[in-house]
Amino acid sequence: MNRSNSGANLPTLRSHNAALVLDLLRVAGERGISRLELAERTGLTPQAVSKITARLRTEGLATEAGRRASTGGKPRTVLRLVPEAGHAVGLHLDRDGLTVVLVDLAGAVAASRTAPLDFGAPADEVLAAAAGAVAAVRGDGALPVLGVGVAVPGPLDHRGGVLHRVTGFPRWDGYPLRDALAGRTGLPVVLDKDTNAAALGLALRAQEPADFAYLHLGTGLGAGLVLGGAVHRGARTGAGEFGHQTVQLDGVRCDCGGRGCLEALCLAAARRGDVAEAARVLGTGAANLVGLLDIGRVVLGGRTVAADPDAYVRGVRAVLDERARRDGADGVPVPVVAARGGDRPVAEGAAQLVLAPLFGRVGDAEPGGVARKEPAPARLG
């Protein structure tokens, strides 16, 4: 993660164990969780949990949330996360507009803003608009902000923070957006693809790790893949270029330079108002993905889907069900749902690019290029 001397930073979380505890506090919400429950769910000793929670309380990340009746002995003290102890900015830079949110540690949105954006404008103009939006949601700067997560159309290098040939805007190829925006805002910045950011945000809301594909249909079409509970970015961080699979040889020309791409066909149908055809094309791509990776759930999102979510869910589900019958699958349907909020999950997911590492929830290829392994919890004390 690109860092700056400006901005607020939480005290270093010194171990994987602390991240496990902090994540359980986040999931428990206002109801809170006892130290005994934390020990049971992490496999840590009660002494280790006591040391970790004492440190989290000292650092302002946790606090008491009352007492709960015990099955034996004195009532248990319940702890909860302090959401206002830290915030992150999530910024979605789309081809024609931007969305920015300020969220707390629990993911609640404290401020938001949308504005038009011409992604084809000179880089200085785009950066000025982005930095201005970040400053707007920060307000007077009184709230502690850990960093800015930026979600943009791909392809890109999330480790280096560098854009590649964004479809329709190839002149961004090689531009170090992460470092440039960090210089403008004075905050640490993390960069990732819009679909990956949205998928990360959705995965963090889930109580259990799961495999799913997030298909975003807006100004373009892409996918965010969550495999084994972690966002899958691929060996070259290029996974999820879902919209540029060829489904019609010698079909219409796509902005990427190819022909018959799923994105070109789907967007063309949507533009002429043929939602049923757009959903059928999207479903064809989804069926290919499910067949290739055995995905267990499909989530649809983006402004185009938000305009008629029921029609898109029905259309995609129909194609998946037909493919399953034809292939002789075991009869278990693949769930298809629509994410709420149109493009909003992208900006909220971008904020989680900053927050998720605090909770140990990023996985093998987190932004910044630091691989996070998953050792068994060590016992302290």
C-alpha positions in Angstrom: 0.0 0.0 0.0 1.4 3.4 -0.9 1.8 5.4 2.3 2.2 9.1 3.2 3.1 10.8 6.4 -0.3 12.6 6.5 -3.6 11.1 7.6 -4.5 9.0 10.6 -3.3 5.5 11.1 -4.4 2.8 13.6 -1.8 1.4 15.8 -0.2 -1.6 14.2 -2.2 -4.8 14.7 0.7 -7.0 15.8 -0.6 -10.5 14.9 -2.9 -12.6 12.8 -4.7 -13.4 16.1 -5.6 -9.8 16.7 -7.1 -9.6 13.3 -9.2 -12.7 14.0 -10.5 -11.2 17.2 -11.2 -7.8 15.6 -13.1 -9.5 12.7 -15.3 -11.4 15.2 -16.1 -8.1 17.0 -17.0 -6.6 13.6 -19.3 -9.4 12.7 -21.0 -9.4 16.2 -22.0 -5.8 15.7 -23.7 -3.8 18.5 -24.7 -7.0 20.3 -21.1 -7.7 21.0 -19.3 -10.9 21.9 -17.8 -12.3 25.2 -14.2 -13.2 25.6 -15.2 -16.8 26.2 -17.0 -16.9 22.8 -13.9 -15.3 21.2 -11.7 -18.0 22.6 -14.1 -20.7 21.4 -14.3 -19.4 17.9 -10.6 -18.6 17.4 -9.1 -21.6 19.2 -7.0 -19.2 21.3 -6.6 -19.6 25.0 -8.7 -17.3 27.3 -5.4 -15.8 28.5 -4.4 -14.9 24.9 -7.9 -13.4 24.1 -7.7 -11.3 27.3 -4.3 -9.9 26.2 -5.5 -9.1 22.7 -8.8 -7.5 23.8 -7.0 -5.5 26.4 -4.7 -4.1 23.7 -7.7 -3.4 21.4 -9.4 -1.5 24.2 -6.3 0.5 24.9 -6.0 1.4 21.2 -9.7 2.5 21.2 -10.8 -0.3 18.8 -13.0 -2.2 21.3 -15.1 -1.3 24.3 -17.5 -3.0 26.8 -21.1 -3.4 25.6 -22.7 -4.6 28.9 -23.0 -8.0 30.5 -24.7 -11.2 29.4 -26.2 -13.9 31.6 -23.9 -16.9 32.0 -24.9 -20.6 32.2 -22.8 -20.7 35.3 -20.8 -18.3 37.4 -20.9 -14.5 37.1 -22.3 -12.7 34.1 -20.0 -12.4 31.1 -18.7 -9.0 30.0 -19.5 -8.4 26.3 -17.2 -6.5 24.0 -17.9 -4.7 20.8 -16.1 -2.9 18.0 -15.8 0.9 18.1 -16.8 1.7 14.5 -15.8 5.4 14.8 -12.2 4.5 15.7 -11.3 4.6 12.0 -12.7 5.4 8.6 -11.8 4.8 5.0 -12.7 6.6 1.8 -14.1 4.5 -1.1 -13.8 6.1 -4.5 -15.3 4.7 -7.7 -14.0 6.3 -10.9 -16.2 5.2 -13.8 -16.1 6.2 -17.4 -18.7 9.0 -17.0 -19.0 9.7 -13.3 -17.6 9.2 -9.8 -19.0 8.0 -6.5 -17.2 8.5 -3.2 -18.2 7.3 0.3 -16.7 7.6 3.8 -17.3 4.5 5.8 -16.5 3.5 9.4 -14.9 0.3 10.6 -18.2 -1.5 10.6 -18.8 -0.5 7.0 -21.6 2.1 7.7 -21.6 5.0 5.3 -21.0 8.3 7.1 -20.9 10.5 4.0 -21.3 10.1 0.2 -21.1 12.1 -3.0 -21.6 11.6 -6.7 -20.5 13.8 -9.6 -20.1 13.6 -13.4 -16.6 12.6 -14.6 -15.1 12.4 -18.0 -12.5 9.6 -17.7 -11.2 10.6 -21.2 -10.2 14.1 -19.9 -6.6 14.9 -19.2 -5.1 13.1 -16.2 -4.7 16.3 -14.2 -8.4 17.0 -14.5 -9.5 13.5 -13.5 -7.1 13.6 -10.5 -8.4 17.0 -9.4 -12.0 15.8 -9.5 -11.0 12.6 -7.6 -9.0 14.5 -4.9 -11.8 17.1 -4.6 -14.4 14.3 -4.0 -12.2 12.8 -1.3 -11.8 16.1 0.4 -15.6 16.7 0.3 -16.5 13.5 2.2 -13.7 14.1 4.7 -15.2 17.4 5.6 -13.3 19.3 8.3 -10.8 16.3 8.6 -11.8 15.7 12.2 -12.5 12.0 11.6 -9.6 9.6 11.5 -9.1 8.4 7.9 -6.9 5.4 7.3 -6.7 5.7 3.5 -8.5 5.8 0.2 -9.5 2.7 -1.8 -9.9 3.5 -5.5 -11.9 1.3 -7.9 -11.6 1.8 -11.6 -12.4 -0.2 -14.8 -9.7 -2.7 -15.7 -7.4 -4.0 -16.8 -4.8 -2.8 -14.3 -2.0 -3.8 -12.0 -3.3 -3.6 -8.5 0.0 -4.4 -6.9 1.8 -1.5 -8.6 -1.2 0.8 -8.6 -0.8 1.3 -12.4 -3.6 1.3 -15.0 -3.4 -0.7 -18.2 -5.3 -0.2 -21.4 -8.8 0.6 -19.9 -11.4 -0.4 -22.6 -12.2 2.7 -24.5 -9.4 4.8 -22.8 -6.1 3.2 -23.9 -4.1 6.3 -23.2 -4.2 5.5 -19.5 -1.9 2.5 -20.1 1.0 2.7 -17.7 -0.4 5.6 -15.7 0.6 5.4 -11.9 -2.8 6.4 -10.6 -2.3 5.1 -7.0 0.9 7.2 -6.4 -0.5 10.2 -8.2 -3.7 10.3 -6.1 -1.7 9.7 -2.9 0.3 12.8 -3.7 -2.9 14.8 -4.2 -4.7 13.6 -1.1 -1.9 13.1 1.4 -3.4 9.7 2.3 -2.4 6.1 1.7 -4.1 4.8 -1.5 -5.0 1.3 -2.6 -6.1 0.7 -6.2 -8.1 -2.2 -7.6 -10.5 -3.1 -10.4 -14.1 -2.0 -9.8 -15.5 -5.5 -9.9 -12.9 -6.8 -7.5 -13.7 -4.0 -5.0 -17.5 -4.7 -5.2 -16.9 -8.5 -4.8 -14.7 -7.8 -1.7 -17.3 -5.7 -0.1 -20.0 -8.3 -0.7 -17.8 -11.1 0.6 -17.2 -9.2 3.9 -20.9 -9.0 4.5 -21.3 -12.8 4.3 -21.2 -14.7 7.5 -19.5 -17.7 5.9 -16.8 -17.8 3.1 -18.3 -18.8 -0.2 -17.6 -19.0 -3.9 -19.5 -16.5 -6.0 -19.2 -14.3 -9.1 -20.2 -10.7 -9.1 -21.2 -9.6 -12.6 -21.3 -5.8 -13.0 -23.2 -4.3 -15.9 -22.9 -0.5 -16.1 -20.8 1.5 -18.6 -19.0 -1.8 -19.2 -19.3 -5.5 -18.2 -16.9 -7.2 -15.8 -16.7 -9.8 -13.1 -15.3 -10.1 -9.6 -14.6 -13.6 -8.5 -14.6 -14.8 -4.9 -13.1 -18.3 -4.6 -12.6 -19.9 -1.2 -13.7 -16.7 0.5 -11.0 -14.6 -1.1 -11.0 -12.3 -4.2 -9.3 -14.1 -7.1 -7.2 -11.7 -9.1 -5.1 -14.1 -11.1 -1.3 -14.5 -11.6 -1.1 -11.1 -13.5 -4.1 -9.5 -11.6 -6.1 -9.7 -14.8 -8.9 -12.1 -13.7 -12.4 -11.0 -14.2 -12.3 -9.5 -17.7 -15.6 -11.3 -18.1 -17.0 -8.9 -20.7 -14.4 -9.7 -23.4 -15.1 -13.4 -23.9 -16.0 -13.9 -27.5 -19.5 -15.4 -27.9 -20.2 -14.5 -31.5 -17.4 -15.0 -34.1 -17.3 -12.0 -36.5 -19.9 -10.2 -34.3 -20.1 -6.5 -33.7 -16.9 -4.6 -33.0 -16.1 -4.0 -29.3 -14.3 -1.0 -27.8 -11.5 -3.4 -26.8 -10.8 -4.0 -30.5 -12.3 -7.5 -30.7 -15.5 -8.7 -32.2 -18.5 -10.4 -30.7 -17.5 -9.7 -27.1 -20.1 -10.4 -24.4 -19.9 -6.7 -23.3 -20.6 -5.3 -26.8 -23.6 -7.6 -27.4 -25.0 -7.1 -23.9 -24.7 -3.3 -23.9 -26.1 -3.0 -27.4 -29.2 -4.9 -26.4 -29.6 -2.7 -23.2 -29.2 0.5 -25.2 -32.0 -0.4 -27.6 -34.2 -1.3 -24.6 -34.2 -5.1 -25.2 -33.8 -6.1 -21.6 -34.7 -9.7 -22.2 -32.0 -10.1 -24.8 -29.4 -8.3 -22.6 -30.3 -10.6 -19.8 -30.0 -13.7 -22.1 -26.6 -12.6 -23.3 -25.5 -11.9 -19.7 -26.9 -15.3 -18.7 -24.8 -17.0 -21.5 -21.6 -15.6 -20.1 -22.7 -16.5 -16.6 -23.3 -20.1 -17.6 -19.9 -20.3 -19.2 -18.4 -19.0 -15.9 -20.4 -21.4 -13.8 -19.5 -24.3 -16.0 -15.8 -23.4 -15.9 -15.3 -22.7 -12.2 -18.4 -24.4 -10.7 -19.4 -21.1 -9.1 -22.1 -21.6 -6.4 -23.8 -18.2 -6.6 -24.1 -15.4 -9.1 -24.7 -11.8 -7.9 -25.7 -9.1 -10.5 -24.9 -5.4 -10.0 -24.4 -2.1 -11.7 -26.6 0.7 -12.9 -28.0 -1.2 -15.9 -29.1 -4.1 -13.8 -30.5 -1.7 -11.2 -32.9 -0.3 -13.8 -34.8 -3.6 -14.0 -33.2 -6.1 -11.5 -36.1 -8.6 -11.6 -35.8 -9.0 -15.4 -32.1 -9.5 -15.3 -32.3 -12.0 -12.5 -35.1 -14.0 -14.3 -33.2 -13.9 -17.6 -29.8 -15.0 -16.2 -31.5 -17.7 -14.0 -33.4 -19.1 -17.0 -30.1 -19.6 -19.0 -28.3 -21.2 -16.1 -31.2 -23.5 -15.4 -31.4 -24.5 -19.1 -27.7 -25.2 -19.2 -27.9 -27.3 -16.0 -30.7 -29.4 -17.5 -28.8 -29.9 -20.8 -25.6 -30.8 -19.0 -27.3 -33.3 -16.7 -26.3 -31.4 -13.6 -27.4 -32.7 -10.2 -30.5 -30.5 -10.2 -29.4 -28.0 -7.6 -30.0 -24.5 -9.1 -27.4 -21.9 -9.0 -28.8 -18.9 -7.0 -28.9 -15.6 -8.9 -29.6 -12.4 -7.0 -29.2 -8.7 -7.6 -27.1 -6.5 -5.3 -28.8 -3.4 -4.1 -27.6 0.1 -4.9 -26.6 0.0 -8.5 -23.0 1.2 -8.7 -22.9 2.0 -5.0 -21.4 -1.4 -3.9 -18.3 -0.6 -6.0 -17.5 2.6 -3.9 -18.3 0.8 -0.6 -16.2 -2.1 -1.7 -13.4 0.3 -2.5 -13.4 1.4 1.1 -13.0 -2.2 2.1 -9.8 -2.4 0.2 -8.4 -0.3 3.0 -10.3 -1.8 5.9 -10.3 -5.5 5.1 -6.6 -6.1 5.9 -7.3 -4.9 9.5 -9.7 -7.8 9.9 -7.5 -10.4 8.1 -10.1 -10.8 5.4 -8.2 -10.1 2.2 -6.7 -13.4 1.3 -3.8 -14.5 -0.7 -3.3 -11.6 -3.1 -4.2 -8.4 -1.2 -3.7 -4.9 -2.7 -0.1 -3.8 -2.3 1.3 -7.2 -3.2 1.7 -8.5 0.4 0.5 -12.0 0.5 -1.4 -12.9 3.7 -1.0 -16.5 4.7 -3.6 -18.4 6.8 -1.7 -20.1 9.6 -3.5 -21.8 12.4 -4.0 -19.4 15.3 -0.9 -19.3 17.6 -1.4 -19.5 21.3 -0.1 -16.5 23.2 0.7 -16.2 26.8 
